[in-house]
Structures are given as structure tokens and as C-alpha cells.
Amino acid sequence: MYSLNSLNTDEVKFSDMRSAYGEALVDLGTENKNIVCVGGDTTDSLKTKKFGEKFPDRLFNVGIAEANLVSIAAGLAIAGKISFASTYAAFIPGRCLDQIRNAICYPKLNVKIVVSHAGLSVGPDGASHQQIEDISIMRSLPNMNVLIPSDALSVKKLLQKAVKTSGPFYMRLARPSTEEIYGSNPETNFDIGVGNILVDGSDISIIACGTMVATSLKASNILKTEYGISCRVVDMYSIKPIDSDLVCKCAKETRGILTVEEHNIIGGLGSAVSEVTAEMYPTIVKKLGVRDKFGESARDEEIDTLLDNYGLSPREIVKNALALIKSEKR
């Protein structure tokens, strides 16, 4: 268990996943001279510019040419480098699935794809830039690992694990600053293929990823204080490989599972959890996310309303949790 800022609104702190990525990349590059980074005119936004300022011969900005971006990252990996490929999620994998599949995954190259501006919380950039299909796309590719950190510390910790693990990785970051789930506890552990139980409970399990972890913690608190419902909250930051043992533990020990993701409910976290329960321990799984439609533009100050409209607010999670428990009692 962890002491969570999100459970005490007086202590809530926010930090930027992208800044954490930039800082971690510099630290990792200092430790390992074989780390290189390839970007596509988004080095300021992705914060990889910091890496280029310290290692100008190891950052390659190829411009708005995402297929070339991932192909160059693949070539550098063939040459023995640990390649980071970064831009917006709408462009990778949006514009270069063929190159990712055939140039990176098929030969199982050591390329780490780290993207930002995923999900509905991109806000004013609108539906064309609100990437809500990427988890489904990337986890369907053989040899690809998929990680969805929930805050700045988990970004740094998971990057350390990805660098030490050979093979392709896809990491999805959010545009806005996010609540610090884990604080700055250096002892917090993150392993590939494992999830973290943040709050334990016996009535229902909420399995979430990314920005929806903090939202789920708020929902859990409402369920406890207003309805007396004991709710387990899991940060399933590793989507592929997924923690099958933990999913089964939730299925066995609670009365149902809610999955929450800033992504299409088809093929994402909810689908991954459902695949595990269907084969190993059948239970009710209710998937909360974007219900097979595109997003909408919203000003930054309207993002909470946008998420509420798509069923991804604390109150919407609470409503669905109550309905799941009620249906299970019948």
C-alpha cells in the first residue's frame, strides 16, 4: 500500500509527465552513452530538448516525418543504440504502424516509443489529435510492451525498467499536469508485468491506468465515505504484459471489476482485463472509457466536463460501481 496525495485533497500536488520524461532521459543518457533520441518537431513539447542540449550529437529531429522517425530509430537500434522515438500519440502510432510493425516489432529491436498528448485530455486540439486507439493498436503487435504511467514518478521508474529490458516498448503520457499518486518515494517499485494495489477493498475492484488512476482514487473515497463500500483500486500501469495474477486476485476477492481508461473500450485496458478473466476466473467486468466514438474539442478549463460527458469522472465511476454491485446481488 502507499500513502497517496490523492486521498487527501489538502495535500494534492501536480506534476508534468513530459517534464519527468525529459529529466529521466537526461539522467539515463548520462549513465549510458548508447541512449539516443529521435523526435519530430515536438522536442519542446515532449521535453526531449533537454536531452539534446546536453547531448547534441545524440538527439535527431527529423521534422514532421513520423514514418522516417521510427525507421531511423530502428536503424540506430540495429547499430547498437537504445533508441527513444518521441512525438504526439496522434502521430505515433497514428501515421506509422507499418514501420513500427515491420521495422521494430518483427526484428524485436531495442526501441522505446514514448508519446504524449494521448486521450481526451488533449482538450482544445480536438478529435483529430485525441488518440484513443493507441493501446489497442500497440498491444496487438507481437513483441511490443505497453506501459501507461499514472504520474511523474511512475514515468521515471518505468523508463528505468524499459531501458534495462531489451526489446520494443510503447509508453503513453498525458498532456496536462497530473496528480502525484506516489509522491517522490524512491522506494516505490515498478516492474514490467505487475500492477500496484493502491487502496485495498473487498466489495469491488477498480482497475485503472494513466490519468484515470487519480480519478479512480477519488471515486473510491466517495464510495467509502458516502456509501460504506470497500473499493480496491489498482494502478495497472503495465498493460502488456498484464498482471494476470493480480487481475485474478481481484476477480476472486471482490464482487466485480470496473476498468477505467482514457481510451476506447475496444481493445484497451478493459479488453485486456476481460481476456484474463474469461480464460482464468470469470467475473463481471464493466469497462469505462470512450464508447467507440471520437472525442470532442474542449478548452483546458472544460476538460473535466468533457471527461464527465464521456463517463470518466469520479461520480460516473461511482454510479457504475453502485450499479455493478446492485446487479451482482440479483
C-alpha positions as CSV (number, residue, x, y, z in Angstrom):
1,M,0.0,0.0,0.0
2,Y,1.0,3.6,-0.5
3,S,0.4,6.9,1.2
4,L,-1.4,8.8,-1.5
5,N,-1.7,12.5,-2.1
6,S,-4.9,11.9,-4.0
7,L,-6.7,10.7,-0.9
8,N,-6.2,14.0,0.9
9,T,-7.3,17.0,-1.1
10,D,-5.3,19.3,1.3
11,E,-2.1,17.6,0.1
12,V,-2.7,17.2,-3.6
13,K,0.3,18.0,-5.7
14,F,0.6,18.1,-9.5
15,S,3.5,17.4,-11.8
16,D,4.1,17.1,-15.5
17,M,4.7,13.6,-17.0
18,R,6.5,15.2,-20.0
19,S,9.0,17.1,-17.8
20,A,9.6,13.9,-15.9
21,Y,10.3,12.2,-19.2
22,G,12.8,14.9,-20.2
23,E,14.6,14.7,-16.9
24,A,14.7,10.9,-16.9
25,L,16.1,10.9,-20.4
26,V,18.9,13.2,-19.4
27,D,19.7,11.0,-16.4
28,L,19.6,7.8,-18.4
29,G,21.7,9.3,-21.1
30,T,24.3,10.4,-18.6
31,E,24.5,6.8,-17.4
32,N,24.5,5.2,-20.8
33,K,26.2,6.8,-23.8
34,N,24.3,4.4,-26.2
35,I,21.0,6.1,-25.5
36,V,19.8,8.3,-28.4
37,C,16.6,10.1,-29.1
38,V,14.7,10.8,-32.3
39,G,12.0,13.4,-32.5
40,G,9.6,15.0,-34.9
41,D,9.4,18.8,-34.4
42,T,8.0,18.3,-30.9
43,T,11.2,18.3,-28.9
44,D,10.0,21.4,-26.9
45,S,6.6,19.9,-26.1
46,L,8.0,16.4,-25.3
47,K,10.8,18.0,-23.2
48,T,13.4,16.0,-25.1
49,K,15.1,19.3,-26.0
50,K,16.8,19.0,-22.6
51,F,18.5,15.8,-23.7
52,G,19.6,17.5,-27.0
53,E,21.1,20.4,-25.1
54,K,23.3,18.1,-23.0
55,F,24.0,15.6,-25.8
56,P,23.6,17.5,-29.1
57,D,25.1,14.6,-31.1
58,R,22.5,12.1,-29.7
59,L,19.2,13.9,-30.5
60,F,17.9,13.7,-34.0
61,N,15.0,16.0,-35.0
62,V,13.7,14.6,-38.3
63,G,10.8,17.0,-38.7
64,I,7.2,16.2,-39.5
65,A,8.0,12.7,-40.9
66,E,6.9,10.1,-38.4
67,A,7.4,7.1,-40.6
68,N,11.0,8.2,-41.1
69,L,11.3,8.9,-37.3
70,V,10.6,5.3,-36.3
71,S,12.6,3.9,-39.1
72,I,15.6,6.0,-38.1
73,A,15.1,4.9,-34.5
74,A,15.1,1.3,-35.8
75,G,18.3,1.8,-37.7
76,L,20.1,3.3,-34.7
77,A,18.9,0.3,-32.7
78,I,20.4,-2.1,-35.3
79,A,23.7,-0.1,-34.8
80,G,23.6,-1.0,-31.1
81,K,21.9,2.1,-29.7
82,I,19.0,2.2,-27.3
83,S,16.6,4.4,-29.3
84,F,13.9,6.6,-28.0
85,A,11.3,7.7,-30.5
86,S,9.0,10.5,-29.4
87,T,6.2,12.8,-30.6
88,Y,2.4,13.0,-30.1
89,A,0.3,9.9,-29.8
90,A,-1.8,11.0,-32.7
91,F,1.2,10.6,-35.0
92,I,2.9,7.6,-33.4
93,P,1.3,5.1,-34.0
94,G,-1.2,7.1,-36.0
95,R,0.9,7.6,-39.0
96,C,3.5,4.8,-39.0
97,L,2.0,1.5,-37.9
98,D,3.6,-0.3,-40.8
99,Q,7.1,0.9,-39.8
100,I,6.6,0.0,-36.2
101,R,5.3,-3.4,-37.0
102,N,7.9,-4.4,-39.6
103,A,11.0,-2.3,-38.7
104,I,10.7,-2.5,-34.9
105,C,8.5,-5.3,-33.6
106,Y,9.2,-8.0,-36.2
107,P,13.0,-7.9,-35.6
108,K,12.4,-7.1,-31.8
109,L,14.6,-4.1,-31.8
110,N,15.6,-2.1,-28.7
111,V,13.4,0.9,-29.5
112,K,11.4,2.8,-26.8
113,I,8.5,4.7,-28.2
114,V,7.4,7.4,-25.7
115,V,4.4,9.6,-26.8
116,S,2.5,12.4,-25.3
117,H,-0.9,14.1,-25.7
118,A,-2.9,10.9,-25.5
119,G,-6.5,10.5,-24.7
120,L,-9.3,13.1,-24.4
121,S,-7.4,15.4,-22.0
122,V,-5.6,16.8,-25.1
123,G,-8.6,19.1,-25.0
124,P,-8.5,22.0,-27.4
125,D,-6.6,20.1,-30.1
126,G,-9.9,18.2,-30.8
127,A,-10.9,14.8,-32.0
128,S,-8.1,14.5,-34.7
129,H,-5.4,14.7,-32.0
130,Q,-7.2,12.9,-29.2
131,Q,-5.6,9.5,-29.6
132,I,-8.0,6.9,-28.1
133,E,-7.0,3.8,-30.1
134,D,-3.3,3.5,-29.4
135,I,-3.3,1.0,-26.6
136,S,-5.4,-1.4,-28.7
137,I,-3.1,-0.9,-31.7
138,M,0.2,-1.3,-29.8
139,R,-0.7,-4.2,-27.6
140,S,-1.8,-6.2,-30.6
141,L,1.7,-6.1,-32.0
142,P,3.9,-9.1,-31.2
143,N,7.0,-8.3,-29.0
144,M,5.6,-4.9,-28.0
145,N,5.4,-4.0,-24.3
146,V,2.9,-1.3,-23.4
147,L,3.2,0.9,-20.3
148,I,0.8,3.6,-19.1
149,P,2.2,5.6,-16.2
150,S,-0.1,7.5,-13.8
151,D,2.2,10.3,-12.6
152,A,5.7,11.7,-12.9
153,L,7.4,9.3,-10.5
154,S,6.0,6.3,-12.3
155,V,7.2,7.7,-15.6
156,K,10.8,7.9,-14.3
157,K,10.7,4.5,-12.7
158,L,9.2,2.7,-15.7
159,L,11.7,4.3,-18.0
160,Q,14.5,2.9,-15.9
161,K,12.9,-0.6,-16.3
162,A,12.3,-0.2,-20.0
163,V,16.0,0.8,-20.6
164,K,17.1,-2.3,-18.7
165,T,14.7,-4.6,-20.7
166,S,15.7,-5.3,-24.3
167,G,13.0,-5.0,-26.9
168,P,10.3,-2.6,-28.1
169,F,8.3,-0.5,-25.6
170,Y,5.4,1.9,-26.0
171,M,4.8,4.4,-23.2
172,R,1.8,6.8,-23.2
173,L,1.9,10.2,-21.5
174,A,-0.7,12.8,-20.9
175,R,-0.6,16.4,-21.9
176,P,-1.9,18.1,-18.7
177,S,-0.1,18.1,-15.4
178,T,-1.4,15.2,-13.3
179,E,-1.8,14.5,-9.6
180,E,1.1,12.9,-7.9
181,I,0.0,9.4,-6.9
182,Y,3.2,8.1,-5.5
183,G,4.8,11.3,-4.4
184,S,8.5,11.2,-4.5
185,N,9.1,8.0,-2.6
186,P,12.3,6.5,-4.1
187,E,11.4,3.1,-2.6
188,T,8.3,2.7,-4.7
189,N,8.7,-0.3,-7.0
190,F,7.5,-0.7,-10.6
191,D,8.1,-3.9,-12.5
192,I,7.1,-4.8,-16.0
193,G,4.1,-7.1,-16.0
194,V,3.0,-6.1,-12.5
195,G,0.3,-3.8,-11.2
196,N,0.1,-1.9,-7.8
197,I,-2.8,-2.1,-5.3
198,L,-3.1,1.5,-4.1
199,V,-6.1,1.0,-1.9
200,D,-7.4,-2.4,-0.8
201,G,-11.0,-3.3,-0.6
202,S,-13.3,-6.3,-0.5
203,D,-16.6,-5.2,-2.3
204,I,-15.4,-4.1,-5.7
205,S,-12.2,-3.6,-7.7
206,I,-11.4,-0.6,-9.9
207,I,-8.5,-1.3,-12.3
208,A,-7.3,1.9,-13.9
209,C,-4.4,3.3,-15.9
210,G,-2.8,6.6,-16.6
211,T,-4.8,9.8,-15.7
212,M,-7.7,7.7,-14.6
213,V,-5.9,6.3,-11.6
214,A,-6.2,9.6,-9.6
215,T,-9.9,9.8,-10.8
216,S,-10.5,6.3,-9.5
217,L,-8.9,7.1,-6.2
218,K,-11.4,9.9,-5.8
219,A,-14.3,7.6,-6.7
220,S,-13.1,5.0,-4.2
221,N,-13.1,7.7,-1.5
222,I,-16.6,8.7,-2.3
223,L,-17.8,5.0,-2.3
224,K,-16.3,4.6,1.1
225,T,-17.4,7.8,2.8
226,E,-20.9,8.1,1.3
227,Y,-21.9,4.5,0.7
228,G,-19.8,2.4,3.0
229,I,-18.4,0.4,0.1
230,S,-15.0,-1.1,0.3
231,C,-13.3,-0.5,-3.0
232,R,-9.9,-1.8,-4.2
233,V,-8.0,0.5,-6.6
234,V,-5.3,-1.0,-8.8
235,D,-2.8,1.0,-10.9
236,M,-2.4,-1.3,-13.9
237,Y,0.5,0.6,-15.5
238,S,1.7,-2.4,-17.3
239,I,-0.9,-3.2,-20.0
240,K,1.2,-5.7,-21.8
241,P,2.4,-7.8,-20.3
242,I,-0.5,-7.5,-17.8
243,D,-0.5,-8.8,-14.3
244,S,-2.8,-11.8,-14.7
245,D,-2.3,-12.9,-11.1
246,L,-3.5,-9.6,-9.8
247,V,-6.5,-9.5,-12.1
248,C,-7.5,-13.0,-10.9
249,K,-6.9,-11.9,-7.3
250,C,-9.4,-9.0,-7.8
251,A,-11.9,-11.4,-9.5
252,K,-11.7,-13.9,-6.6
253,E,-11.7,-11.4,-3.7
254,T,-14.2,-8.8,-4.8
255,R,-17.7,-8.9,-6.4
256,G,-16.8,-7.4,-9.7
257,I,-14.3,-5.3,-11.6
258,L,-14.6,-1.9,-13.1
259,T,-11.9,-0.9,-15.6
260,V,-11.3,2.8,-16.2
261,E,-9.2,4.2,-19.1
262,E,-8.9,7.4,-21.2
263,H,-9.2,5.2,-24.3
264,N,-11.7,3.4,-26.5
265,I,-13.2,0.5,-24.5
266,I,-12.5,-1.7,-27.5
267,G,-9.0,-3.3,-27.3
268,G,-7.7,-1.3,-24.3
269,L,-7.2,-2.0,-20.6
270,G,-10.8,-3.2,-20.2
271,S,-10.3,-5.7,-23.0
272,A,-7.0,-6.9,-21.6
273,V,-8.6,-7.5,-18.2
274,S,-11.6,-9.2,-19.7
275,E,-9.3,-11.6,-21.7
276,V,-7.7,-12.6,-18.4
277,T,-10.9,-13.2,-16.5
278,A,-12.6,-15.0,-19.4
279,E,-9.8,-17.6,-19.5
280,M,-8.7,-17.8,-15.9
281,Y,-11.5,-16.7,-13.5
282,P,-14.8,-15.4,-15.0
283,T,-16.4,-12.5,-13.2
284,I,-18.4,-9.3,-14.1
285,V,-16.1,-6.8,-15.8
286,K,-17.6,-3.3,-16.6
287,K,-15.5,-1.3,-19.0
288,L,-15.5,2.5,-18.6
289,G,-13.9,4.6,-21.3
290,V,-14.7,6.1,-24.6
291,R,-17.5,4.0,-26.0
292,D,-16.4,3.5,-29.6
293,K,-16.7,7.1,-30.8
294,F,-14.4,10.1,-31.4
295,G,-13.6,12.8,-28.9
296,E,-14.6,16.5,-28.9
297,S,-12.7,19.7,-28.6
298,A,-12.7,21.4,-25.2
299,R,-10.9,24.3,-23.7
300,D,-8.4,23.4,-21.0
301,E,-10.8,24.7,-18.3
302,E,-13.5,22.4,-19.8
303,I,-11.6,19.1,-19.8
304,D,-13.2,17.9,-16.5
305,T,-16.6,18.5,-18.1
306,L,-15.5,16.7,-21.3
307,L,-14.4,13.7,-19.3
308,D,-17.6,13.7,-17.3
309,N,-19.6,13.7,-20.6
310,Y,-17.6,10.6,-21.6
311,G,-18.3,8.8,-18.3
312,L,-14.8,9.3,-16.9
313,S,-15.4,11.5,-13.8
314,P,-15.4,10.3,-10.2
315,R,-19.2,10.5,-9.9
316,E,-19.6,8.5,-13.1
317,I,-17.3,5.8,-11.8
318,V,-19.3,5.8,-8.5
319,K,-22.5,5.4,-10.4
320,N,-21.3,2.5,-12.4
321,A,-19.7,0.8,-9.3
322,L,-23.1,1.0,-7.5
323,A,-24.9,-0.4,-10.5
324,L,-22.4,-3.3,-10.8
325,I,-22.8,-4.2,-7.1
326,K,-26.6,-3.9,-7.4
327,S,-26.7,-6.2,-10.4
328,E,-24.3,-8.7,-8.7
329,K,-26.7,-9.1,-5.8
330,R,-29.6,-10.2,-8.0
